């Protein structure tokens, strides 16, 4: 989708912000708790926008919903993390500029994020391949990159 002009968010930006708030919370949040956290983070959003976004993310399987009083509370699913990782891989693609994009990404990491990434890379080296890597190139037999 496209940016719709001044005052409008890029498609996916609100969903990403909502997911970030929910992951940071470490537990279920109601729409109003989510909105309050987003406002603290500098997002001026109406309650209805947040509630609609939560409902859409739940519909996509990215959030679990539990009853909380007369409403619902939401937590991210493992599927949400996988979908976001897939989106990141899609944005990187296999084309030109991939190394430069990764370089800029790494340069912007916090010390904590860098330590987490290094630990994940070290753990991945110790594990046998699970088939979660990139698909084989055209004409390449499966498993040829192992």
N, C-alpha and C positions, 0 to 999 in steps of 0.2 A: 504494500500500500504506500501511499505517498503522504508527505507532510501537507497539512491542509492550510498552511498560512500562519500568520501571527497569532499567538495565543493558543494554538492547537498543538497537541503532542503528536510525535511520530508514532505510527502504528506499532504496537507492542511495548512502547515505553511505559505506559501505565501498568500493564500486566507485569513487566519486569520489576517495576518499583514495588508493586504489591507483593510479589513473590519474595523480594529481598527483605521486606519488612517481616513477612511471616517466617522466613528462615531465621532471621535475627532474633525473633521473639522466642524461639525454642519451644513454643507451646501454642495451643489454639488461640486465635484472636477472633473477636466479633467484628462485624463491619465497622462499628464505631471506634473500637480500639485500633483497628487498622487505619482508619481515617486519621485519628489523632496522631499516630506514629508517622504517617505520610506528611501531615502538616508540620510536625516537628522537623522532618527532613526537608522542608521547603516546598512541598507540593500543595498548592491551594486547590483542594478538591471538594466537591459536594459529597455528602453522605451517599446520595443515590448513585453517583459515579462509581464510588468504591464498592457499594453493594452489588451493582450490576457487574462490575469486573470480577468480583469474587464468585458470583453465580456463573459467569461465563467460564472462568478457570475451573470451577467444579465440573461444569458440563464437559470440558475437554479432558477430564480425568487428572488434572494437575493439582487439585486440592481435594482433601477429604473434608466432609462436613458433618459436624455433630450438633445435637440439640444443646443449646445454651439458653436457659430461661425460655423466653417466648420466641427466640430467634435461633441463629446458628453461629457456630464458631468454626473456623477453618484452619487447616494445617496443610502444608505442601506434601505431596506424595513423592515417592521415589521416581515415579514416571515424570514428574515435573523436572527433576534434575536431569534425567536422560533426555527429555525433549529440549531443554535448554542447551545441553551439550551438543545435541544433534544440530541445533540452530547455529551454534558457534562453528561447528565443523562445516556446515553449509556456507556460512559467511566467508570462511577462510578459503574454501574451495581448493582446487589444485592448481590454480592459475598463477600468473605473474603477480608479484607483490606479496605473496604469502609470507616470505621470510621477513619482509619489512613490516607487515602487519603484526606478526608475532613479536618482532623486536620492539615495536611501540607498546604492545600489550605488556610484555615483560618489564619494560622500563617504567611502567606505571604501577607495578605491583607494590603493595606495602611489604614491610619486612615479614609480617605474619603470613601474608599470602605467598610470598616467595618461599618461606620455610615449608608451608603446606604443600606447595607445588613440588618442591624438591623431594619431600617425603613420599608423595604420591608417585613420582617418577621412579624413585628407588624401589618402592614396593612393587611397581609394575614390572621392573626388571627381574624381580625375584619370582614372579608368577608366570606359569605357562600361559601361552596365548589362549584367549577364550573366544576368538572369532569376532571380537568387537571392533577390530581395526577397519581400515578402509577396504572397500570391496576391490576385488581384483580388477586390473585394467582390462580393457576390451581384448579378448583373445588370450588372456592369461588364465591358466587353470587355477582353481581355488587352492589356497595353501602354498602357492609358488613363492610368496614373499616370506615364508617362515624361515 
